[in-house]
């Protein structure tokens, strides 16, 4: 992979993750918790969201190494669950809106991509630019946002999916489950690196990504 396209992927990933986090903060604010807004996090300014390792170093290493799974994240927006009106239900809603934002971005980009495919034959002189520049960028936006949505919906603390999954657990069990968030990323990396009993987390993510792309007609 060329270094230029790798950097383009990184920029797409960073801003997709930022939109993910801003969506969390915006919905939390609407549900009664102004913490993200008061912290200045309801902005698209990258300086407010970038984490040097999770936003830059880790995804860049994965991109340049040709990893089939690209992962990165912005700094989580602060959410105070005590300010939310309906406790665990609202936490689940706040958690869901981040991946949903990435899905909507992916759908929007895929619709533009399909529209360009239909119109390219009647755009003389522009087909090379569209084919070699615009198509790859739109496809990358779609794939990265699908990947972010799928990854964050995994029911492993501290990912968004864990807070959604916790909603169906009794309160005590939910608290114990979510307390695993401090070691959750170690669990994730272990499952990605070492398949267990024929189960591969990386393979599952790849299969879900392929299925999602087929649904969008890619």
GROMACS elastic network, one bead per residue, 0.5 to 0.9 nm:
[ bonds ]
;  ai    aj funct       b0    kb
    1     4     6  0.85320   500
    1     5     6  0.70125   500
    1     6     6  0.66622   500
    1    63     6  0.81853   500
    1    64     6  0.68300   500
    1    65     6  0.86839   500
    1    66     6  0.72930   500
    2     5     6  0.54554   500
    2     6     6  0.61299   500
    2     7     6  0.87154   500
    2    64     6  0.83302   500
    3     7     6  0.61848   500
    3     8     6  0.86532   500
    3    64     6  0.75283   500
    4     7     6  0.51698   500
    4     8     6  0.63176   500
    4     9     6  0.87248   500
    5     9     6  0.61693   500
    5    10     6  0.85808   500
    5   137     6  0.88563   500
    6     9     6  0.50885   500
    6    10     6  0.62991   500
    6    11     6  0.88138   500
    6    60     6  0.74575   500
    6    63     6  0.61838   500
    6    64     6  0.65369   500
    7    11     6  0.62539   500
    7    12     6  0.86384   500
    7    60     6  0.77735   500
    7    63     6  0.87385   500
    8    11     6  0.51550   500
    8    12     6  0.62429   500
    8    13     6  0.85642   500
    8   137     6  0.79637   500
    9    12     6  0.51187   500
    9    13     6  0.60619   500
    9    14     6  0.85932   500
    9    60     6  0.87164   500
    9    63     6  0.77712   500
    9   137     6  0.81847   500
    9   140     6  0.69228   500
    9   141     6  0.80736   500
    9   144     6  0.81941   500
   10    13     6  0.50212   500
   10    14     6  0.60768   500
   10    15     6  0.86749   500
   10    55     6  0.83751   500
   10    56     6  0.73686   500
   10    59     6  0.68830   500
   10    60     6  0.64993   500
   10    63     6  0.78729   500
   10    72     6  0.89008   500
   11    14     6  0.51553   500
   11    15     6  0.62607   500
   11    16     6  0.84441   500
   12    15     6  0.54436   500
   12    16     6  0.59803   500
   12    17     6  0.85219   500
   12   137     6  0.86622   500
   12   140     6  0.78350   500
   12   141     6  0.63190   500
   12   144     6  0.76727   500
   12   145     6  0.88266   500
   13    16     6  0.51012   500
   13    17     6  0.60772   500
   13    18     6  0.85490   500
   13    55     6  0.81315   500
   13    59     6  0.81874   500
   13    70     6  0.88966   500
   13    71     6  0.83349   500
   13    72     6  0.70168   500
   13    73     6  0.81069   500
   13   141     6  0.79314   500
   13   144     6  0.64528   500
   13   145     6  0.77118   500
   13   148     6  0.85602   500
   14    17     6  0.51879   500
   14    18     6  0.61700   500
   14    19     6  0.87562   500
   14    46     6  0.81145   500
   14    49     6  0.89765   500
   14    50     6  0.76438   500
   14    55     6  0.61086   500
   14    56     6  0.78299   500
   14    72     6  0.74783   500
   14    73     6  0.71495   500
   14    74     6  0.69116   500
   15    19     6  0.61448   500
   15    20     6  0.84571   500
   15    44     6  0.79357   500
   15    46     6  0.77010   500
   15    74     6  0.86672   500
   16    19     6  0.52232   500
   16    20     6  0.62255   500
   16    21     6  0.88225   500
   16    73     6  0.89193   500
   16   101     6  0.88067   500
   16   102     6  0.68526   500
   16   105     6  0.82244   500
   16   141     6  0.81921   500
   16   144     6  0.79476   500
   16   145     6  0.65464   500
   16   148     6  0.82180   500
   17    21     6  0.63246   500
   17    22     6  0.86695   500
   17    49     6  0.88424   500
   17    55     6  0.82975   500
   17    72     6  0.74836   500
   17    73     6  0.55480   500
   17    74     6  0.55158   500
   17    75     6  0.88872   500
   17    98     6  0.87047   500
   17   102     6  0.82247   500
   17   145     6  0.84357   500
   17   148     6  0.76979   500
   18    21     6  0.51556   500
   18    22     6  0.60959   500
   18    23     6  0.85135   500
   18    43     6  0.86949   500
   18    44     6  0.67571   500
   18    45     6  0.86959   500
   18    46     6  0.73640   500
   18    49     6  0.64314   500
   18    50     6  0.80418   500
   18    73     6  0.79354   500
   18    74     6  0.58245   500
   18    75     6  0.83361   500
   19    22     6  0.50481   500
   19    23     6  0.60505   500
   19    24     6  0.86730   500
   19    43     6  0.89477   500
   19    44     6  0.72776   500
   19    98     6  0.78279   500
   19   101     6  0.73084   500
   19   102     6  0.78576   500
   20    23     6  0.53226   500
   20    24     6  0.66005   500
   20    74     6  0.84538   500
   20    97     6  0.77605   500
   20    99     6  0.66663   500
   20   100     6  0.83285   500
   20   101     6  0.60406   500
   20   102     6  0.64741   500
   20   148     6  0.88451   500
   21    24     6  0.50692   500
   21    25     6  0.63953   500
   21    26     6  0.86489   500
   21    41     6  0.84656   500
   21    42     6  0.85179   500
   21    49     6  0.82216   500
   21    73     6  0.88782   500
   21    74     6  0.70408   500
   21    75     6  0.77687   500
   21    76     6  0.62794   500
   21    77     6  0.59561   500
   21    98     6  0.63094   500
   22    25     6  0.50629   500
   22    26     6  0.59763   500
   22    27     6  0.85775   500
   22    36     6  0.84341   500
   22    41     6  0.68476   500
   22    42     6  0.53877   500
   22    43     6  0.68626   500
   22    44     6  0.76056   500
   22    77     6  0.73458   500
   22    98     6  0.80526   500
   23    26     6  0.50961   500
   23    27     6  0.61605   500
   23    28     6  0.84285   500
   23    42     6  0.82563   500
   23    94     6  0.80620   500
   23    97     6  0.62900   500
   23    98     6  0.56546   500
   23   101     6  0.69234   500
   24    27     6  0.55322   500
   24    28     6  0.61252   500
   24    29     6  0.86299   500
   24    36     6  0.86972   500
   24    76     6  0.87807   500
   24    77     6  0.71067   500
   24    79     6  0.84273   500
   24    93     6  0.88026   500
   24    94     6  0.52816   500
   24    95     6  0.65007   500
   24    96     6  0.82111   500
   24    97     6  0.61445   500
   24    98     6  0.55605   500
   25    28     6  0.50627   500
   25    29     6  0.60823   500
   25    30     6  0.86610   500
   25    33     6  0.84480   500
   25    34     6  0.80452   500
   25    35     6  0.79101   500
   25    36     6  0.52268   500
   25    37     6  0.69926   500
   25    41     6  0.72808   500
   25    42     6  0.64092   500
   25    77     6  0.60763   500
   25    78     6  0.74972   500
   25    79     6  0.71961   500
   25    94     6  0.77213   500
   26    29     6  0.51234   500
   26    30     6  0.63557   500
   26    31     6  0.87543   500
   26    34     6  0.85947   500
   26    36     6  0.76866   500
   26    37     6  0.76110   500
   26    42     6  0.66170   500
   26    94     6  0.86684   500
   27    31     6  0.61775   500
   27    32     6  0.87571   500
   27    33     6  0.86820   500
   27    93     6  0.80533   500
   27    94     6  0.59088   500
   27    97     6  0.75327   500
   28    31     6  0.50113   500
   28    32     6  0.63762   500
   28    33     6  0.52876   500
   28    34     6  0.70402   500
   28    35     6  0.82746   500
   28    36     6  0.78735   500
   28    79     6  0.69259   500
   28    80     6  0.86656   500
   28    81     6  0.89031   500
   28    83     6  0.89127   500
   28    84     6  0.72869   500
   28    90     6  0.78796   500
   28    91     6  0.80803   500
   28    93     6  0.85452   500
   28    94     6  0.58229   500
   29    32     6  0.52900   500
   29    35     6  0.73477   500
   29    36     6  0.72455   500
   29    37     6  0.69721   500
   29    79     6  0.88778   500
   29    84     6  0.86803   500
   30    33     6  0.71908   500
   30    34     6  0.80172   500
   31    34     6  0.86606   500
   31    83     6  0.82868   500
   31    84     6  0.58215   500
   31    85     6  0.63975   500
   31    86     6  0.85346   500
   31    90     6  0.71528   500
   31    94     6  0.85859   500
   32    83     6  0.57669   500
   32    84     6  0.51212   500
   32    85     6  0.62416   500
   33    36     6  0.77226   500
   33    37     6  0.86005   500
   33    79     6  0.68546   500
   33    80     6  0.63920   500
   33    81     6  0.75314   500
   33    82     6  0.81021   500
   33    84     6  0.56025   500
   33    85     6  0.84832   500
   34    37     6  0.52658   500
   34    38     6  0.60018   500
   34    39     6  0.84748   500
   34    79     6  0.81593   500
   34    80     6  0.84931   500
   34    83     6  0.80908   500
   35    38     6  0.51960   500
   35    39     6  0.60409   500
   35    40     6  0.87201   500
   35    41     6  0.87258   500
   35    77     6  0.84523   500
   35    78     6  0.61650   500
   35    79     6  0.59948   500
   35    80     6  0.66779   500
   35    83     6  0.87696   500
   36    39     6  0.50223   500
   36    40     6  0.63840   500
   36    41     6  0.52114   500
   36    42     6  0.64219   500
   36    77     6  0.58410   500
   36    78     6  0.54240   500
   36    79     6  0.65159   500
   36    80     6  0.89472   500
   37    40     6  0.52042   500
   37    41     6  0.57036   500
   37    42     6  0.54034   500
   37    43     6  0.86741   500
   38    41     6  0.75741   500
   38    42     6  0.86078   500
   39    42     6  0.81440   500
   39    77     6  0.86362   500
   39    78     6  0.79333   500
   40    43     6  0.68537   500
   40    48     6  0.74695   500
   41    44     6  0.81602   500
   41    45     6  0.85662   500
   41    48     6  0.62416   500
   41    49     6  0.72637   500
   41    77     6  0.65923   500
   41    78     6  0.84284   500
   42    45     6  0.88868   500
   42    48     6  0.89752   500
   42    77     6  0.86937   500
   43    46     6  0.82265   500
   43    48     6  0.75518   500
   43    49     6  0.86999   500
   44    47     6  0.86932   500
   44    48     6  0.79360   500
   44    49     6  0.81597   500
   45    48     6  0.58246   500
   45    49     6  0.72961   500
   46    49     6  0.52484   500
   46    50     6  0.57426   500
   46    74     6  0.88889   500
   47    50     6  0.58136   500
   47    51     6  0.88913   500
   48    75     6  0.83107   500
   49    55     6  0.86452   500
   49    74     6  0.53793   500
   49    75     6  0.52206   500
   49    76     6  0.78104   500
   49    77     6  0.81396   500
   50    53     6  0.86975   500
   50    54     6  0.79868   500
   50    55     6  0.56504   500
   50    56     6  0.77841   500
   50    73     6  0.81006   500
   50    74     6  0.52239   500
   50    75     6  0.60294   500
   51    54     6  0.54868   500
   51    55     6  0.50762   500
   51    56     6  0.71230   500
   51    73     6  0.76294   500
   51    74     6  0.58440   500
   51    75     6  0.55909   500
   52    55     6  0.57280   500
   52    56     6  0.54067   500
   52    57     6  0.64034   500
   52    58     6  0.87133   500
   53    56     6  0.55153   500
   53    58     6  0.57214   500
   53    59     6  0.83884   500
   53    72     6  0.86768   500
   53    73     6  0.89947   500
   54    57     6  0.63943   500
   54    58     6  0.54908   500
   54    59     6  0.69934   500
   54    71     6  0.82918   500
   54    72     6  0.52791   500
   54    73     6  0.53314   500
   54    74     6  0.67557   500
   54    75     6  0.80199   500
   55    58     6  0.68932   500
   55    59     6  0.66399   500
   55    60     6  0.85216   500
   55    71     6  0.88742   500
   55    72     6  0.53356   500
   55    73     6  0.51736   500
   55    74     6  0.55246   500
   55    75     6  0.80162   500
   56    59     6  0.58761   500
   56    60     6  0.59392   500
   56    61     6  0.85540   500
   56    72     6  0.76073   500
   56    73     6  0.87446   500
   57    60     6  0.52860   500
   57    61     6  0.61386   500
   57    62     6  0.87081   500
   57    72     6  0.88468   500
   58    61     6  0.52424   500
   58    62     6  0.63040   500
   58    63     6  0.86669   500
   58    70     6  0.88733   500
   58    71     6  0.74995   500
   58    72     6  0.66052   500
   59    62     6  0.50137   500
   59    63     6  0.59721   500
   59    64     6  0.85292   500
   59    70     6  0.61448   500
   59    71     6  0.56188   500
   59    72     6  0.51991   500
   59    73     6  0.85620   500
   60    63     6  0.50506   500
   60    64     6  0.60347   500
   60    65     6  0.83357   500
   60    70     6  0.87648   500
   60    72     6  0.88158   500
   61    64     6  0.53887   500
   61    65     6  0.59703   500
   61    66     6  0.86340   500
   61    67     6  0.86111   500
   62    65     6  0.52069   500
   62    66     6  0.63162   500
   62    67     6  0.52034   500
   62    68     6  0.82711   500
   62    69     6  0.75300   500
   62    70     6  0.58690   500
   62    71     6  0.75458   500
   63    66     6  0.53857   500
   63    67     6  0.61544   500
   63    68     6  0.85342   500
   63    69     6  0.86248   500
   63    70     6  0.64569   500
   63    71     6  0.89778   500
   64    67     6  0.77299   500
   66    69     6  0.86585   500
   66    70     6  0.88459   500
   67    70     6  0.64744   500
   68   202     6  0.82499   500
   68   206     6  0.77479   500
   69   147     6  0.80101   500
   69   202     6  0.69424   500
   69   205     6  0.79259   500
   69   206     6  0.74826   500
   70   144     6  0.77081   500
   70   147     6  0.76804   500
   70   148     6  0.86511   500
   71   144     6  0.86986   500
   71   147     6  0.79543   500
   71   148     6  0.72320   500
   71   151     6  0.81026   500
   72   148     6  0.81632   500
   73    76     6  0.80315   500
   73   148     6  0.86907   500
   74    77     6  0.85888   500
   76    79     6  0.87599   500
   79    82     6  0.88944   500
   79    83     6  0.84632   500
   79    84     6  0.88712   500
   79    91     6  0.87153   500
   79    94     6  0.89507   500
   80    83     6  0.57404   500
   80    84     6  0.72616   500
   81    84     6  0.52546   500
   81    85     6  0.85570   500
   81    86     6  0.89645   500
   81    87     6  0.62831   500
   81    88     6  0.78491   500
   81    90     6  0.81604   500
   81    91     6  0.67288   500
   82    85     6  0.79729   500
   82    87     6  0.70504   500
   83    86     6  0.89876   500
   83    87     6  0.82566   500
   84    87     6  0.56856   500
   84    88     6  0.85984   500
   84    90     6  0.63560   500
   84    91     6  0.76104   500
   85    89     6  0.89064   500
   85    90     6  0.70372   500
   86    89     6  0.57283   500
   86    90     6  0.54408   500
   86    91     6  0.81974   500
   87    90     6  0.55162   500
   87    91     6  0.63414   500
   87    92     6  0.88277   500
   88    92     6  0.61647   500
   88    93     6  0.86413   500
   88   163     6  0.80842   500
   88   164     6  0.87452   500
   88   166     6  0.81603   500
   88   167     6  0.63029   500
   88   171     6  0.88323   500
   89    92     6  0.51851   500
   89    93     6  0.63743   500
   89    94     6  0.87708   500
   89   164     6  0.84113   500
   89   167     6  0.66266   500
   90    94     6  0.60901   500
   90    95     6  0.84309   500
   91    94     6  0.50948   500
   91    95     6  0.60567   500
   91    96     6  0.85572   500
   91   163     6  0.68967   500
   91   164     6  0.78488   500
   91   167     6  0.87387   500
   92    95     6  0.50015   500
   92    96     6  0.60383   500
   92    97     6  0.87051   500
   92   160     6  0.79365   500
   92   161     6  0.84237   500
   92   162     6  0.88402   500
   92   163     6  0.54964   500
   92   165     6  0.81713   500
   92   166     6  0.81415   500
   92   167     6  0.67785   500
   93    96     6  0.51014   500
   93    97     6  0.62941   500
   93   164     6  0.76634   500
   94    97     6  0.55334   500
   94    98     6  0.72884   500
   94   160     6  0.86826   500
   95    98     6  0.60191   500
   95    99     6  0.77469   500
   95   153     6  0.89498   500
   95   159     6  0.84724   500
   95   161     6  0.72820   500
   95   162     6  0.88213   500
   95   163     6  0.65930   500
   95   164     6  0.68442   500
   96    99     6  0.58666   500
   96   100     6  0.61950   500
   96   101     6  0.87248   500
   96   153     6  0.79098   500
   96   160     6  0.65598   500
   96   161     6  0.74064   500
   96   163     6  0.85462   500
   96   164     6  0.69568   500
   97   101     6  0.59648   500
   97   102     6  0.87228   500
   98   101     6  0.52312   500
   98   102     6  0.66998   500
   98   103     6  0.89319   500
   98   149     6  0.76919   500
   98   152     6  0.83148   500
   98   160     6  0.78137   500
   99   102     6  0.50840   500
   99   103     6  0.63036   500
   99   104     6  0.87378   500
   99   145     6  0.83584   500
   99   146     6  0.84918   500
   99   148     6  0.68711   500
   99   150     6  0.74414   500
   99   151     6  0.86573   500
   99   152     6  0.64024   500
   99   153     6  0.68445   500
   99   160     6  0.78175   500
   99   161     6  0.89585   500
  100   104     6  0.62185   500
  100   105     6  0.86432   500
  100   149     6  0.68766   500
  101   104     6  0.51262   500
  101   105     6  0.62550   500
  101   106     6  0.86458   500
  101   145     6  0.85875   500
  101   149     6  0.81379   500
  102   105     6  0.50705   500
  102   106     6  0.61657   500
  102   107     6  0.86448   500
  102   142     6  0.87054   500
  102   144     6  0.85478   500
  102   146     6  0.64810   500
  102   147     6  0.86324   500
  102   148     6  0.67451   500
  102   149     6  0.56609   500
  103   106     6  0.50376   500
  103   107     6  0.61534   500
  103   108     6  0.85867   500
  103   142     6  0.83962   500
  103   145     6  0.63274   500
  103   146     6  0.59104   500
  103   148     6  0.86128   500
  103   149     6  0.62631   500
  103   150     6  0.89665   500
  104   107     6  0.50688   500
  104   108     6  0.60807   500
  104   109     6  0.85516   500
  104   145     6  0.85760   500
  105   108     6  0.51355   500
  105   109     6  0.61208   500
  105   110     6  0.85236   500
  105   141     6  0.77884   500
  105   142     6  0.70790   500
  105   145     6  0.66988   500
  105   146     6  0.86185   500
  106   109     6  0.52052   500
  106   110     6  0.60590   500
  106   111     6  0.86045   500
  106   138     6  0.88261   500
  106   139     6  0.87696   500
  106   141     6  0.65195   500
  106   143     6  0.70506   500
  106   144     6  0.80011   500
  106   145     6  0.55185   500
  106   146     6  0.61358   500
  106   216     6  0.87924   500
  107   110     6  0.51143   500
  107   111     6  0.61741   500
  107   112     6  0.87591   500
  107   142     6  0.70532   500
  107   146     6  0.89191   500
  107   216     6  0.70647   500
  108   111     6  0.52134   500
  108   112     6  0.64502   500
  108   113     6  0.86865   500
  108   142     6  0.82086   500
  109   112     6  0.52005   500
  109   113     6  0.61506   500
  109   114     6  0.87311   500
  109   138     6  0.56924   500
  109   139     6  0.74405   500
  109   141     6  0.66549   500
  109   142     6  0.57780   500
  110   114     6  0.61575   500
  110   115     6  0.84822   500
  110   138     6  0.69867   500
  110   139     6  0.70718   500
  110   141     6  0.85497   500
  110   142     6  0.61394   500
  110   216     6  0.67535   500
  110   217     6  0.81369   500
  110   218     6  0.75128   500
  111   114     6  0.51849   500
  111   115     6  0.60957   500
  111   116     6  0.86348   500
  111   216     6  0.82943   500
  112   116     6  0.61658   500
  112   117     6  0.86421   500
  112   138     6  0.77625   500
  113   116     6  0.52066   500
  113   117     6  0.63206   500
  113   118     6  0.88589   500
  113   134     6  0.83627   500
  113   135     6  0.65228   500
  113   138     6  0.62252   500
  113   139     6  0.72994   500
  113   218     6  0.88891   500
  114   117     6  0.50260   500
  114   118     6  0.64291   500
  114   119     6  0.87637   500
  114   217     6  0.83317   500
  114   218     6  0.83110   500
  115   118     6  0.52456   500
  115   119     6  0.62775   500
  115   120     6  0.85568   500
  116   120     6  0.56373   500
  116   130     6  0.78936   500
  116   134     6  0.89928   500
  116   135     6  0.82134   500
  117   120     6  0.54720   500
  117   121     6  0.79062   500
  117   131     6  0.89005   500
  117   135     6  0.86399   500
  118   121     6  0.71155   500
  118   122     6  0.84802   500
  119   122     6  0.56363   500
  119   123     6  0.66626   500
  120   123     6  0.51814   500
  120   124     6  0.78300   500
  120   126     6  0.75679   500
  120   127     6  0.58131   500
  120   130     6  0.76218   500
  120   131     6  0.85999   500
  121   124     6  0.71174   500
  121   127     6  0.73616   500
  122   127     6  0.88963   500
  123   126     6  0.57471   500
  123   127     6  0.65576   500
  124   127     6  0.65915   500
  125   128     6  0.72261   500
  125   129     6  0.83094   500
  126   129     6  0.54733   500
  126   130     6  0.61725   500
  126   131     6  0.85397   500
  127   130     6  0.50735   500
  127   131     6  0.58275   500
  127   132     6  0.84199   500
  128   131     6  0.50975   500
  128   132     6  0.59232   500
  128   133     6  0.80236   500
  129   132     6  0.54835   500
  129   133     6  0.55322   500
  129   134     6  0.68237   500
  129   135     6  0.88234   500
  130   133     6  0.55448   500
  130   135     6  0.59458   500
  130   136     6  0.87757   500
  131   134     6  0.62481   500
  131   135     6  0.53565   500
  131   136     6  0.75386   500
  132   135     6  0.64556   500
  132   136     6  0.66698   500
  132   137     6  0.89892   500
  133   136     6  0.58215   500
  133   137     6  0.64167   500
  133   138     6  0.88557   500
  134   137     6  0.52501   500
  134   138     6  0.61252   500
  134   139     6  0.84773   500
  135   138     6  0.53022   500
  135   139     6  0.60062   500
  135   140     6  0.84767   500
  136   139     6  0.50653   500
  136   140     6  0.59662   500
  136   141     6  0.85523   500
  137   140     6  0.50614   500
  137   141     6  0.61599   500
  137   142     6  0.86343   500
  138   141     6  0.50526   500
  138   142     6  0.62253   500
  138   143     6  0.86615   500
  139   142     6  0.51013   500
  139   143     6  0.61380   500
  139   144     6  0.85382   500
  139   218     6  0.82966   500
  140   143     6  0.50950   500
  140   144     6  0.58876   500
  140   145     6  0.83270   500
  141   144     6  0.54100   500
  141   145     6  0.61015   500
  141   146     6  0.85244   500
  142   145     6  0.54330   500
  142   146     6  0.61605   500
  142   147     6  0.85878   500
  142   213     6  0.83775   500
  143   146     6  0.51341   500
  143   147     6  0.60456   500
  143   148     6  0.86052   500
  143   209     6  0.76039   500
  143   213     6  0.75948   500
  144   148     6  0.61195   500
  144   149     6  0.85872   500
  145   148     6  0.50089   500
  145   149     6  0.61207   500
  145   150     6  0.85612   500
  146   149     6  0.51199   500
  146   150     6  0.61168   500
  146   151     6  0.84813   500
  146   209     6  0.65895   500
  146   212     6  0.73036   500
  146   213     6  0.81597   500
  147   150     6  0.51757   500
  147   151     6  0.59368   500
  147   152     6  0.84019   500
  147   205     6  0.76955   500
  147   206     6  0.85316   500
  147   208     6  0.87293   500
  147   209     6  0.63754   500
  148   151     6  0.52076   500
  148   152     6  0.59637   500
  148   153     6  0.84677   500
  149   152     6  0.53454   500
  149   153     6  0.61602   500
  149   154     6  0.89794   500
  150   153     6  0.52639   500
  150   154     6  0.67432   500
  150   205     6  0.69055   500
  150   208     6  0.73401   500
  150   209     6  0.73964   500
  151   154     6  0.55983   500
  151   159     6  0.80168   500
  151   160     6  0.89835   500
  151   161     6  0.86256   500
  151   205     6  0.70776   500
  152   155     6  0.81328   500
  152   156     6  0.87074   500
  152   159     6  0.52378   500
  152   160     6  0.53631   500
  152   161     6  0.60207   500
  152   162     6  0.87639   500
  153   156     6  0.83520   500
  153   159     6  0.67633   500
  153   160     6  0.56536   500
  153   162     6  0.74486   500
  153   164     6  0.82859   500
  154   157     6  0.84992   500
  154   159     6  0.66447   500
  154   160     6  0.73725   500
  154   162     6  0.68178   500
  155   158     6  0.84977   500
  155   159     6  0.68057   500
  155   160     6  0.73700   500
  155   163     6  0.75950   500
  155   164     6  0.76561   500
  155   165     6  0.61135   500
  155   166     6  0.85299   500
  156   159     6  0.57639   500
  156   160     6  0.81268   500
  156   161     6  0.66774   500
  156   162     6  0.50643   500
  156   163     6  0.87323   500
  156   165     6  0.89236   500
  156   177     6  0.88663   500
  156   178     6  0.85139   500
  156   180     6  0.83555   500
  156   181     6  0.77997   500
  156   184     6  0.63787   500
  156   185     6  0.84889   500
  156   187     6  0.81366   500
  156   188     6  0.75755   500
  157   160     6  0.75432   500
  157   161     6  0.76831   500
  157   162     6  0.50812   500
  157   163     6  0.75253   500
  157   177     6  0.75285   500
  157   178     6  0.57532   500
  157   179     6  0.76864   500
  157   180     6  0.59268   500
  157   182     6  0.79074   500
  157   183     6  0.80630   500
  157   184     6  0.51118   500
  157   185     6  0.78803   500
  158   161     6  0.81675   500
  158   162     6  0.64128   500
  158   163     6  0.77679   500
  158   178     6  0.69981   500
  158   179     6  0.85431   500
  158   180     6  0.74841   500
  158   182     6  0.74602   500
  158   183     6  0.85441   500
  158   184     6  0.59452   500
  158   185     6  0.76905   500
  159   162     6  0.56406   500
  159   163     6  0.73979   500
  159   181     6  0.80336   500
  159   184     6  0.81051   500
  159   185     6  0.88366   500
  160   163     6  0.55263   500
  160   164     6  0.66478   500
  160   165     6  0.88091   500
  161   164     6  0.50464   500
  161   165     6  0.60060   500
  161   166     6  0.84463   500
  162   166     6  0.59503   500
  162   167     6  0.87586   500
  162   177     6  0.82031   500
  162   178     6  0.70177   500
  162   181     6  0.89483   500
  163   167     6  0.66288   500
  163   174     6  0.85402   500
  163   178     6  0.72679   500
  164   167     6  0.54829   500
  164   168     6  0.78335   500
  165   168     6  0.59270   500
  165   169     6  0.73317   500
  165   174     6  0.85673   500
  166   169     6  0.51594   500
  166   170     6  0.80053   500
  166   171     6  0.81932   500
  166   173     6  0.81725   500
  166   174     6  0.50002   500
  166   175     6  0.80663   500
  166   177     6  0.73603   500
  166   178     6  0.73917   500
  167   170     6  0.78626   500
  167   171     6  0.82622   500
  167   174     6  0.73486   500
  168   171     6  0.89231   500
  168   174     6  0.82147   500
  169   172     6  0.80604   500
  169   173     6  0.61381   500
  169   174     6  0.53408   500
  170   173     6  0.54400   500
  170   174     6  0.59313   500
  170   175     6  0.86615   500
  171   174     6  0.50000   500
  171   175     6  0.62130   500
  171   176     6  0.87696   500
  172   175     6  0.52435   500
  172   176     6  0.64535   500
  172   177     6  0.86853   500
  173   176     6  0.51196   500
  173   177     6  0.60567   500
  173   178     6  0.85899   500
  174   177     6  0.50273   500
  174   178     6  0.60770   500
  174   179     6  0.84826   500
  175   178     6  0.52380   500
  175   179     6  0.60897   500
  176   179     6  0.51508   500
  176   180     6  0.71103   500
  177   180     6  0.57703   500
  177   181     6  0.80840   500
  178   181     6  0.57093   500
  178   182     6  0.88750   500
  179   182     6  0.68173   500
  179   183     6  0.87068   500
  180   183     6  0.56754   500
  180   184     6  0.58452   500
  181   185     6  0.76438   500
  182   185     6  0.76666   500
  182   186     6  0.87046   500
  183   186     6  0.53899   500
  183   187     6  0.65130   500
  183   188     6  0.88972   500
  184   187     6  0.50582   500
  184   188     6  0.62370   500
  184   189     6  0.87650   500
  185   189     6  0.61161   500
  185   190     6  0.83883   500
  186   189     6  0.52578   500
  186   190     6  0.60501   500
  186   191     6  0.85789   500
  187   190     6  0.51138   500
  187   191     6  0.61573   500
  187   192     6  0.85794   500
  188   191     6  0.52160   500
  188   192     6  0.61356   500
  188   193     6  0.86022   500
  188   201     6  0.82861   500
  189   193     6  0.60134   500
  189   194     6  0.83638   500
  190   193     6  0.51885   500
  190   194     6  0.57574   500
  190   195     6  0.83347   500
  191   194     6  0.53328   500
  191   195     6  0.60338   500
  191   196     6  0.74731   500
  191   199     6  0.87323   500
  191   200     6  0.69357   500
  191   201     6  0.57878   500
  191   202     6  0.78454   500
  192   195     6  0.69207   500
  192   200     6  0.67911   500
  192   201     6  0.53560   500
  192   202     6  0.53076   500
  192   203     6  0.86022   500
  193   200     6  0.84633   500
  193   201     6  0.85086   500
  193   202     6  0.80824   500
  194   200     6  0.74515   500
  194   201     6  0.87202   500
  195   198     6  0.61119   500
  195   199     6  0.53689   500
  195   201     6  0.70410   500
  195   202     6  0.84883   500
  196   199     6  0.51542   500
  196   200     6  0.67010   500
  196   201     6  0.89900   500
  197   200     6  0.84556   500
  199   203     6  0.79362   500
  199   204     6  0.80546   500
  200   203     6  0.50342   500
  200   204     6  0.62049   500
  200   205     6  0.86877   500
  201   204     6  0.50146   500
  201   205     6  0.62219   500
  201   206     6  0.85662   500
  202   205     6  0.51723   500
  202   206     6  0.61408   500
  202   207     6  0.86178   500
  203   206     6  0.50282   500
  203   207     6  0.60831   500
  203   208     6  0.85577   500
  204   207     6  0.51416   500
  204   208     6  0.61390   500
  204   209     6  0.85098   500
  205   208     6  0.51392   500
  205   209     6  0.60613   500
  205   210     6  0.85990   500
  206   209     6  0.50329   500
  206   210     6  0.61588   500
  206   211     6  0.86010   500
  207   210     6  0.50690   500
  207   211     6  0.61257   500
  207   212     6  0.85463   500
  208   211     6  0.50363   500
  208   212     6  0.60580   500
  208   213     6  0.85714   500
  209   212     6  0.50652   500
  209   213     6  0.61631   500
  209   214     6  0.86810   500
  210   213     6  0.51383   500
  210   214     6  0.63291   500
  210   215     6  0.87814   500
  211   214     6  0.51516   500
  211   215     6  0.63603   500
  211   216     6  0.88470   500
  212   215     6  0.50658   500
  212   216     6  0.64470   500
  212   217     6  0.87302   500
  212   218     6  0.88773   500
  213   216     6  0.51197   500
  213   217     6  0.62510   500
  213   218     6  0.52778   500
  214   218     6  0.56532   500
  215   218     6  0.76968   500
